[in-house]
Amino acid sequence: MAYSEKVVDHFNNPRNMGSFKKEEDGVGTGIVGAPECGDVMKLQIKVQNDTIVDAKFKTFGCGSAIASSSLATEWLKGKTVEEAGKIKNTDIVQELNLPPVKIHCSVLAEDAIKAALADYQKKADPK
Amino acid sequence: MNGHTHHTDDRRELQMARSMCCHCQSEMAGEYFCDRCVKVQPVSKDLDYFSCFGLPRRLAIDTQVLEAKFYELSRAFHPDFYQNKSDAEQSISLGNSAMLNTAYRTLRDPIQRAEYLLDLEAGAVKDIRTSPPADLFEEILELQETLDEFRESDRSSQHAATLRAKLHTDRTNLEERQRDMEARLQQLFGRWDALQDRGEATEQARAERTLILKDMRDILSNRTYVKNIVNDLVATIA
């Protein structure tokens, strides 16, 4: 089975690869994994005035997992925290044309976004 | 009651998709060929892999029985024997063979067998989802970064030698942990089988069953992460 052109493009030219310092103000970090395949994904957001001004990722896994997280960081930039929470894995599946066996990669990206947002909110509003 | 005891799902003949022959519509006796028109029947999609080989749903299985039954059924369904048959029979032979191959590959490997059993049992036991092992993820990310650093380093430098030595130690430690996990899995497999053999329906037995499944799920996923990073380590520093 061949990867779609968009997956290959994200895989060859990943956007926003890297990381922020976890302790930095306004940074939310999500680290998630897919037990089915052992992929591990780290996704970070940098928030200023409730808007995501930057996002970075590091993914160790297959091409679809890398493409899903790369696309997720592109989409996250410029969104408010609330808007970011509405990104669904199905949007990623559609955009990247993921085959059924790779849907869990998009789920992983959605989980990573949720985890990063939760971490940001926990840091911003510690109770 | 249909008179069956809890042993019914242990030993069942190969289930066919329907009780009627799909070619001549006569009643089927539960074999995979119609006695009347002698044509092959499609295997039921609901059939689980254990029942497919007439094996009890256990984690320790007799692999010789598995292999013998696999060969027997492979011969019965092999597409080569259906070349001169109708399109319908050819397509059934192909479908049955594909299912059989997947079933055999899955059950042959103890880890895949356990993963499969968990999938089967997950319907019965909800919430086997495990919490992500945060410490392990941190460790893996850190290791991957060291691996990247090593890949980009000048292999003849002192720095590369230091990194290689560190990665080598990490590899030994992780392999040790993987073995440890596999030993713990073996124990859980034994406990699962013993519990099934006792066949109790008490509250306590149900609780133990849920616990065993959850522990298996946990260790199996952690093992996958560890195995992946070990593979990366081996490929890079070999």
Interface residues (C-beta under 8 A of the other chain):
Chain A: I31 V32 G33 P35 E36 C37 G38 D39 V40 K42 K58 F60
Chain B: T130 P132 P133 A134 F137 E138 I140 L141 Q144 R217 L220 S221 T224 Y225 K227 N228 D232
